[in-house]
């Protein structure tokens, strides 16, 4: 009975690892597996002091460590699971002289079978344990292969994430500047086309985050390479146009709604990776007014944007979650 309990426990651990790694590496529509999700939450919380101090070097180091942590957990639990299974047998593993292996010897046998070292110091006895040894090697090969493939895809997605952020950040230096340019575009009837063109990269980025939640942990020290910074600037610029212009001049084409919706989807997906201690900086109509746009009174504007203040707070908290403090003001 004791041996059966050990074997059942070991098989459960192996099963947990396989469910989690398949869920994480192949589940492109539902994010990380349950075990990986726990590991990532712990890594996020441990890095909180670095975000508060804007220590970008340590954020980068802790981010890489967090990305690699699920792989380490998979390997350790897989090794532990097979070790527990082999510990459940009294005579299933023997050394080259035929002596029954001890407890540590079985752990060692599980490890070198898992990683296919195959040095022959120990060998299984009987069909059941021979099949178990083959299954150990097969599981090790499967986990390592999936883990490597997953890392390659994640690194590629991280490069795409940075590229999208840089592309968006090239539009302008501040929400006020971007809103002023968009106002000029509205007068040339091309604003809607510009806004629709920005929907695709944000949707693409959102789906990449859905497939690979570990993207949150790839950190760079430049604001221009941070998606929350660039996306928040876009949303604040939209807020200036939607809430700051006189009602008859406010843009209302499909581009405005589509971009607003795309940013909202991004916010809902990654909203848990912000810093609630952050605040949203005030917006000003100064640059729009200087560009000749018909703006409403400041008091009316401040009253109007209260409807989107929760959204702005959530977006700027994402920027703080990247270690950049509050988001770009309307300079």
Buried (B, 14 or more C-beta within 10 A) or exposed (E): EEEEEBBEBBBEBBEBBBEBBBBBBEBEEEBBBEBBBBBBEEBBEEBEEBBBEBBBEBBBBBBEBBBBBBBEBBBEBBBBBBBBBBBBBEEBBBBEEEEBBEEEBBBBBBBBBBBEEEEEEBBBBEEEBEEBBEBBBEBBEBBBEBBEEBBEBBEEBBEBBBEBBBEBBEBBEBBBBBBBBBBBBBEEEEBBEBBBEBBEBBBBBBBBBBBBBBBBBBBBBEBBBBBBBBBBBBBBBBBBBBBBBEEEBBBEBEBBEBBBEBBBBBBEBBEEBBBEEBBBBEBBBBBBBEBEBBBBEEEEBBEBBEEBEEBBBBBBBBBBBBBBBBBBBBE
